[in-house]
Amino acid sequence: MSSPPLRTRWLEPDLADLRELTGHPVWHEYKLPDAADVLPPPDAILVAPATFNTLNKWAAGISDTLAL
């Protein structure tokens, strides 16, 4: 397995535990549109911190970041 991207290196020691806890892969990059969805639909979504800008982008359907 290759090394995770820089943005997940701080979490690298816990990735296996997170995979085991959830039973699903840990996403750290965008998936291609034709790639299969490997995660089930969410039951809930947590947004923290939800800034004014984030809420407005979410409401307007602007998805210019992975979080949105």
Buried (B, 14 or more C-beta within 10 A) or exposed (E): EEEBEEEBEEEEEEBEEEEEEEEEEBEBEEEEEEEEEEEEEEEEEEEEEEEEEBEEBBEEEEEEEEEE
